[in-house]
Amino acid sequence: MSALGAARCPKFAGREGVIIGSGRYRSTVRIMFDGFKSPISLHSTYVEPVVEEESVSRPGRNATPPDLPDRRNRR
């Protein structure tokens, strides 16, 4: 959340999530906050990207899937 978003929506301050699309209006975005069951719409100025270090990755977000055996030539 941006400083403006934290001031206007204090219950969402400090939360992180994923933007899943645009909202009903051009100025809104749909966000799926971590731990929430459904997305919410917020004004686009209320959110800002989180900058993470490249060496740190969260499990389930940027993690690569485990190597699976190649089953294409299997009979």
Secondary structure as UniProt FT lines:
FT   HELIX           3..8
FT   HELIX           10..12
FT   TURN            13..14
FT   STRAND          17..22
FT   TURN            26..27
FT   STRAND          28..33
FT   TURN            34..35
FT   STRAND          40..43
FT   HELIX           44..46
FT   TURN            54..55
FT   TURN            59..62
FT   TURN            72..73
//
